[in-house]
Amino acid sequence: MNTPSFPADLVRDVSRRRTFAIVSHPDAGKTTLTEKLLLFGGAIQMAGTVKARKSSRHATSDWMEIEKQRGISVTSSVMQFDYGGHTINLLDTPGHEDFSEDTYRVLTAVDAAVMVIDAAKGVEAQTIKLLEVCRLRNTPIITFVNKMDREVREPFALLEEIESVLKIDCAPISWPLGMGKGFRGVFHLLQNRLLRFTPGEEKRGGETETVEGIDNPRLAELFPEEVKQLRADVELLSGASVPFDLDRFLAGTQTPVFFGSGINNFGVQEILQALVEWAPAPQPRAAGARLVDPREPGFSGFVFKIQANMDPRHRDRIAFFRVCSGRYKPGMKVQHPRVGRELKIANALTFMANERVASQDAVAGDIIGIHNHGQLQIGDTLTEFTTAGEALSFKGIPYFAPELFRYARPRDPFKAKPLQKGLQELGEEGAIQVLETATGNTLLGAVGPLQFEVVAARLQSEYKVDAVYDAADIHTALWLTFPDETTRRNFERDQAVRLAKDVDGNPVFLAPNRPVLQVTQERWPKVGFHAVREHGEQMAQGRASR
Ligand code: G4P
């Protein structure tokens, strides 16, 4: 592409960025893979570092009291490391009890995702949800089928399941030779060679032994029992499976599939290689009026996550900010279009694998942490593009329909005001969704159960409010759009008891169960029911994400 107008240093640095997240169901092996990737990247020296953090939490990330009590990560973090001449940003997606809207939002800040599938279990619930979110932005997906050292499902059946359940075409890149105790390695279909698996050896980081060519007689010597099956599989694959197509991968419609064993460090390097070779560098992003090219000199980006109490001594909040163009320099001044003010970013942070340091330099794809005293919200754009009077606003930071609900009320009725203030602020921060029902109750909505605990703990420590959380018999809450005023009025009259408003005043439908939702949708075919809405978007105007 002809890029004479972009500064050469930015063109170079942006092309070296790879920003991705790992999506998986709990226990599929995300933590293990993260750790091996960091080992390869030289970001950690010792296996067990990430694992230890998962169970006991490392001091630097032990930001919230609740995190310590539960021994889990409430909040997701960012890890930057170098590999193969590239700067890789790995964004963690909280997955166990700490599954929350942050998990979803992180996926809006990445350019690619690695999907880990437990080969014994196949496609699981949380993976399905996360892939739906990836699909909102057509994020390219690399698939790692993990735990081949166990007795697992048949590989063809796994591919079929991925294709049918996740609606994405699979292009196998490596193919397993055996499984469980009989796992002998993978045949790399593009490189036409076998990577041999020797249990235990890869753990020590030894070179993987290879055998070139599927017809190599050495294969029959090494694996007299298995070679026939492997050759038959490879022949079948060359005829039946779709070849890897970079454009389709980049469009999010095809996923390259690798088989391996994270715990044995087997197949991990191929994932890194695929990220570096195939995953996209930061791409132009829609920002309202126009697309912003990551190589443009003007600095811009957006907040995708706010983390509270990173340092309890200062009660500070950190806004996680994805740079979309230009270059961050300490002390730079930027525009904050939502509030119409200038903001100085004094000492932003860069997140390394196990520490956070003062950021000196960041370009598109990088994540910086900005100290936030309430001036930043999720979805906020900061930009240097001011001369042309542009009001840029990056799109695509969604709210997701909550799935878990509680009514909140103060234990002490005189504390109604501080409760409301606390919930308003926590709602704006994105910790939880706060809905006001037509009957005047405050309803909290979450996608992960821990969100309620975090909010309860923070209301107590930051707002000194002890609240009572009552069960709410609600199945889901969907945003509404109406074709015209009359329909809106009629619907609101008819469904008054099931209506609520979100923090921005958008109308929401509270469905007590699936059949009621279905019947209502059938009765009101022109009314839009939406599971996703973008931050700052006014649903009443009829715009919806989906
Ligand atoms: P998660 O972050 O996705 O939740 O998964 P995590 O990496 O913690 O892995 C979940 C379990 O699966 C762990 O076992 C881990 O050791 C195991 N595991 C990960 N990759 C592989 C693999 O390639 N082969 C086999 N056989 N197991 C794998 P655990 O018993 O829960 O923990 P631990 O005691 O082993 O640490």
Boltz pocket constraint, residues with backbone or C-beta under 6 A from the ligand:
constraints:
  - pocket:
      binder: B
      contacts: [[A, 24], [A, 25], [A, 26], [A, 27], [A, 28], [A, 29], [A, 30], [A, 31], [A, 32], [A, 33], [A, 51], [A, 146], [A, 147], [A, 148], [A, 149], [A, 150], [A, 260], [A, 261], [A, 262], [A, 263], [A, 264]]
      max_distance: 6.0
